[in-house]
Amino acid sequence: MDRRYPDPSVLGGEVGLWTSILNYLPASRAREAVAEAEELGYGALWFGEATGREVFTTAAILLSATSRIQIATGIANIFVRDAWATNAASKTLAEAYPGRFVLGIGVSHRPLVEMRGHDYRSPLATMRSYLEGMRRARFDAVGPEREAPVLLAALGPKMLELSRDLADGAHPYLVTPQHTAYAREILGEGPLLAVEQGVVLTEDRTEALRLARSHLNRYLGLPNYRNSWLRQGFTEEDLSGEGSDRFVEALVAWGDEGRIRERVHEHLDAGADHVCVQVITDRPEAGLGREWRALAPALLA
């Protein structure tokens, strides 16, 4: 298939940040946090959508508080708004903040979709129909000179193929560098690949595993992730209880700044265009400025 994909520079560089911590901060402090991330030199800030703030209004708040950093949804849930609404929101932000918005969309997870009263039907077919709907949608307003890139939350082979064929690339979450290489093989050259990497900035292994397990616990019961991890070579035994040490350390990097840099570069060497680093903490109300500052020299050198 001969198609043109965006240049990887639209992701803001090789290293960005991923965080859900902004939900724990009032909007004024969230603005200060993203402004600090921009000042430190991070290329992008990614955030998700579950039961916290709505993603497009949040993106507008963060874009308005900055002038350079990319703001990316990781991801906007396609089951909770129709394709026309997502298309309109994306075009609105891309026109207002040229070249600074990245649209990540995904099917989320059955429990999160059904608790809102929606029908979690065939995720792959729904995503295909949604992307086609976005392309057909009317938008009777001033549009952007350049559309925001569209990345799919893709873990398995079929969704990765869809990311290649109908979107601009993929945004895998909770994956190893080996999965990054697998994803790049399916995507081929051209499609964007922006992967998330959880990290704990401590040299205390006991503390690192405690924090990593507290982070992973919320995902262990979600079939989409469990199936992905089984495809990545983990066993049901690895995924039982709070997860084996092997599993936890494969998903969450820990150590000093140098060790975390090594894991980030494993993804880049495996074919990622961009790695969004998610610092894991048990004090979300305090924000992440300290960790972001500590990591910046190692990750952005």
C-alpha positions as CSV (number, residue, x, y, z in Angstrom):
1,M,0.0,0.0,0.0
2,D,1.5,3.3,-1.1
3,R,0.6,6.0,1.4
4,R,2.3,9.0,3.0
5,Y,2.8,9.0,6.8
6,P,3.7,12.0,8.9
7,D,7.3,12.6,9.7
8,P,8.3,11.3,13.2
9,S,9.1,14.9,14.1
10,V,5.3,15.5,14.7
11,L,5.8,13.5,17.9
12,G,8.1,16.2,19.3
13,G,11.3,14.1,19.4
14,E,12.3,10.7,20.7
15,V,11.3,11.1,24.3
16,G,8.1,12.4,25.9
17,L,6.1,11.9,29.1
18,W,3.0,9.9,29.8
19,T,1.0,10.7,33.0
20,S,-2.3,10.2,34.7
21,I,-1.1,12.3,37.6
22,L,-2.7,15.5,36.2
23,N,-6.1,14.2,37.3
24,Y,-4.9,14.6,40.9
25,L,-3.9,18.2,40.5
26,P,-6.2,21.2,40.1
27,A,-6.1,22.7,36.6
28,S,-3.9,25.6,37.7
29,R,-1.2,23.1,38.9
30,A,-1.7,20.9,35.8
31,R,-0.9,24.0,33.7
32,E,2.3,24.6,35.7
33,A,3.3,20.9,35.4
34,V,3.0,20.8,31.6
35,A,4.8,24.2,31.4
36,E,7.7,22.7,33.4
37,A,7.8,19.6,31.2
38,E,8.1,21.9,28.2
39,E,10.8,24.0,29.8
40,L,12.8,20.8,30.7
41,G,12.8,19.9,27.0
42,Y,10.5,16.9,26.8
43,G,9.0,16.6,23.3
44,A,5.4,15.6,24.2
45,L,3.0,15.0,27.1
46,W,0.6,12.1,26.8
47,F,-2.4,11.4,29.1
48,G,-5.3,9.0,29.0
49,E,-9.0,8.8,29.4
50,A,-10.8,6.6,31.9
51,T,-12.8,8.1,34.8
52,G,-10.9,11.4,35.1
53,R,-10.9,14.5,33.0
54,E,-12.3,14.5,29.5
55,V,-9.4,14.3,27.1
56,F,-10.1,17.1,24.5
57,T,-11.0,19.7,27.1
58,T,-7.8,18.7,29.0
59,A,-5.8,18.9,25.8
60,A,-7.0,22.5,25.2
61,I,-6.1,23.5,28.8
62,L,-2.6,22.1,28.4
63,L,-2.0,23.5,24.9
64,S,-3.1,26.9,26.1
65,A,-0.5,26.8,28.9
66,T,2.4,26.0,26.6
67,S,3.9,27.0,23.3
68,R,6.0,24.1,22.0
69,I,5.4,20.8,23.6
70,Q,3.2,18.3,21.8
71,I,0.0,17.3,23.6
72,A,-1.2,13.8,22.9
73,T,-4.2,11.7,24.0
74,G,-3.2,8.3,25.0
75,I,-6.0,7.5,24.4
76,A,-9.4,9.0,23.6
77,N,-12.0,6.2,24.0
78,I,-13.9,5.7,20.8
79,F,-16.9,4.1,22.5
80,V,-17.8,7.3,24.4
81,R,-18.1,9.8,21.5
82,D,-19.0,9.3,17.9
83,A,-16.5,9.6,15.0
84,W,-17.8,13.0,14.0
85,A,-17.3,14.5,17.5
86,T,-13.7,13.1,17.6
87,N,-13.0,14.4,14.1
88,A,-14.3,17.9,15.0
89,A,-12.4,18.0,18.3
90,S,-9.2,17.0,16.6
91,K,-9.5,19.5,13.8
92,T,-10.4,22.2,16.3
93,L,-7.3,21.7,18.3
94,A,-5.0,21.2,15.3
95,E,-6.2,24.5,13.8
96,A,-5.9,26.4,17.1
97,Y,-2.5,25.0,17.9
98,P,-0.8,24.1,14.6
99,G,1.4,21.1,14.7
100,R,1.1,20.5,18.4
101,F,-1.7,18.0,18.9
102,V,-1.5,14.2,18.5
103,L,-4.7,12.2,18.5
104,G,-4.4,8.8,20.1
105,I,-7.6,6.8,20.0
106,G,-8.4,3.3,21.2
107,V,-11.1,0.8,22.2
108,S,-10.4,1.0,25.9
109,H,-11.6,-2.0,27.9
110,R,-14.9,-3.8,28.3
111,P,-15.4,-2.9,32.0
112,L,-14.6,0.8,31.4
113,V,-17.0,1.0,28.4
114,E,-19.9,-1.0,29.9
115,M,-19.8,0.9,33.2
116,R,-20.8,4.0,31.2
117,G,-23.7,2.1,29.5
118,H,-22.1,1.5,26.1
119,D,-22.0,-1.8,24.2
120,Y,-18.4,-3.2,23.9
121,R,-18.9,-4.9,20.6
122,S,-16.2,-6.2,18.2
123,P,-13.3,-3.8,18.9
124,L,-11.5,-4.3,15.6
125,A,-14.5,-3.9,13.4
126,T,-15.7,-0.9,15.5
127,M,-12.3,0.8,15.2
128,R,-12.3,0.2,11.4
129,S,-15.8,1.7,11.1
130,Y,-14.8,4.6,13.4
131,L,-11.8,5.5,11.3
132,E,-13.9,5.4,8.1
133,G,-16.5,7.6,9.9
134,M,-13.9,10.2,10.8
135,R,-12.9,10.4,7.2
136,R,-16.5,10.9,6.0
137,A,-17.4,13.4,8.8
138,R,-18.5,16.9,7.9
139,F,-16.7,19.8,9.5
140,D,-18.2,23.1,8.7
141,A,-15.6,25.3,10.3
142,V,-12.1,26.6,9.6
143,G,-9.9,23.5,9.4
144,P,-6.2,23.1,10.2
145,E,-3.5,23.4,7.6
146,R,-2.1,20.1,8.7
147,E,-4.3,17.4,10.3
148,A,-3.3,15.9,13.7
149,P,-1.6,12.5,13.3
150,V,-3.9,9.7,14.4
151,L,-2.4,6.8,16.4
152,L,-4.2,3.7,17.5
153,A,-3.8,1.9,20.9
154,A,-2.6,-1.3,19.3
155,L,-1.2,-4.4,20.9
156,G,-2.2,-7.4,18.8
157,P,-1.4,-8.0,15.1
158,K,-4.8,-7.1,13.7
159,M,-4.9,-3.7,15.4
160,L,-1.3,-3.0,14.5
161,E,-2.2,-3.8,10.8
162,L,-5.2,-1.4,11.1
163,S,-2.8,1.2,12.5
164,R,-0.7,0.8,9.4
165,D,-3.5,0.7,6.9
166,L,-6.0,3.3,8.1
167,A,-4.2,5.4,10.7
168,D,-0.8,7.1,11.0
169,G,0.7,4.6,13.4
170,A,0.4,2.9,16.8
171,H,0.6,3.8,20.5
172,P,1.2,0.6,22.4
173,Y,1.0,0.7,26.2
174,L,2.5,-1.7,28.8
175,V,4.8,-3.4,26.4
176,T,8.4,-4.6,26.3
177,P,11.1,-3.7,23.8
178,Q,10.6,-7.1,22.3
179,H,7.0,-6.1,21.6
180,T,8.3,-2.8,20.1
181,A,10.4,-4.8,17.6
182,Y,7.3,-7.0,16.8
183,A,5.1,-4.0,16.3
184,R,7.7,-2.3,14.0
185,E,7.9,-5.5,11.9
186,I,4.1,-5.4,11.4
187,L,4.0,-1.7,10.8
188,G,6.9,-1.6,8.4
189,E,8.8,1.6,7.7
190,G,6.8,4.8,7.7
191,P,4.0,4.4,10.3
192,L,4.6,6.2,13.6
193,L,5.4,4.0,16.6
194,A,5.1,5.8,20.0
195,V,5.4,3.4,23.0
196,E,4.8,3.9,26.7
197,Q,7.4,2.8,29.3
198,G,6.7,2.8,33.0
199,V,9.6,3.7,35.2
200,V,10.4,3.9,38.9
201,L,13.3,6.2,39.8
202,T,14.9,4.3,42.7
203,E,17.8,2.0,43.2
204,D,15.9,0.1,46.0
205,R,14.6,-3.0,44.3
206,T,12.1,-3.8,47.0
207,E,10.6,-0.3,46.8
208,A,10.7,-0.4,43.0
209,L,8.8,-3.7,42.8
210,R,6.2,-2.4,45.4
211,L,5.5,0.7,43.3
212,A,5.5,-1.2,40.0
213,R,3.0,-3.8,41.4
214,S,0.8,-1.0,42.7
215,H,0.7,0.4,39.2
216,L,0.2,-2.9,37.3
217,N,-2.4,-4.2,39.6
218,R,-5.2,-2.2,38.0
219,Y,-4.4,-3.7,34.6
220,L,-3.9,-7.3,35.5
221,G,-7.7,-8.0,35.4
222,L,-8.2,-6.5,31.9
223,P,-8.4,-9.1,29.1
224,N,-6.8,-6.9,26.4
225,Y,-3.6,-6.5,28.4
226,R,-3.5,-10.1,29.7
227,N,-3.8,-11.4,26.1
228,S,-1.1,-9.1,25.0
229,W,1.2,-10.2,27.8
230,L,0.6,-13.9,26.9
231,R,1.5,-13.1,23.3
232,Q,4.7,-11.4,24.6
233,G,5.8,-14.6,26.2
234,F,4.6,-14.4,29.8
235,T,2.7,-17.2,31.3
236,E,-0.5,-17.4,33.4
237,E,1.8,-18.1,36.4
238,D,3.6,-14.8,35.6
239,L,0.2,-13.0,35.7
240,S,-1.2,-14.6,38.8
241,G,-1.5,-12.7,42.0
242,E,0.4,-9.5,41.9
243,G,2.6,-10.7,39.0
244,S,5.9,-12.5,39.0
245,D,9.2,-10.5,39.5
246,R,10.1,-11.4,35.9
247,F,6.9,-9.9,34.6
248,V,7.0,-6.8,36.7
249,E,10.6,-5.9,35.9
250,A,10.0,-6.5,32.2
251,L,7.1,-4.0,32.1
252,V,8.5,-1.4,34.5
253,A,12.1,-0.2,34.4
254,W,13.7,0.9,37.7
255,G,17.0,2.1,38.9
256,D,19.0,5.3,38.5
257,E,18.7,7.7,35.5
258,G,21.2,5.7,33.5
259,R,19.3,2.4,33.8
260,I,16.1,4.0,32.8
261,R,17.8,5.6,29.9
262,E,19.0,2.2,28.8
263,R,15.4,0.8,28.7
264,V,14.2,3.8,26.7
265,H,16.9,3.2,24.2
266,E,16.1,-0.4,23.9
267,H,12.7,0.7,22.6
268,L,14.3,3.2,20.2
269,D,16.7,0.6,19.0
270,A,13.8,-1.8,18.4
271,G,12.1,0.6,16.1
272,A,10.1,3.1,18.2
273,D,10.0,6.6,16.9
274,H,9.1,8.0,20.3
275,V,9.0,6.7,23.9
276,C,6.7,8.3,26.4
277,V,8.0,7.7,29.9
278,Q,5.5,7.2,32.7
279,V,7.0,7.9,36.1
280,I,5.2,5.8,38.7
281,T,4.7,7.2,42.2
282,D,2.5,6.7,45.2
283,R,2.2,10.4,45.9
284,P,0.3,11.7,42.9
285,E,-1.0,14.8,44.6
286,A,2.6,16.0,44.9
287,G,3.1,15.9,41.1
288,L,6.1,14.6,39.2
289,G,8.3,17.7,38.8
290,R,11.2,16.2,40.9
291,E,11.3,13.1,38.8
292,W,10.9,14.8,35.5
293,R,13.8,17.2,36.4
294,A,16.0,14.3,37.5
295,L,15.4,12.3,34.4
296,A,15.7,15.1,31.8
297,P,19.5,15.2,31.5
298,A,19.7,11.5,31.0
299,L,16.7,11.1,28.6
300,L,17.1,14.3,26.6
301,A,20.9,14.4,26.1
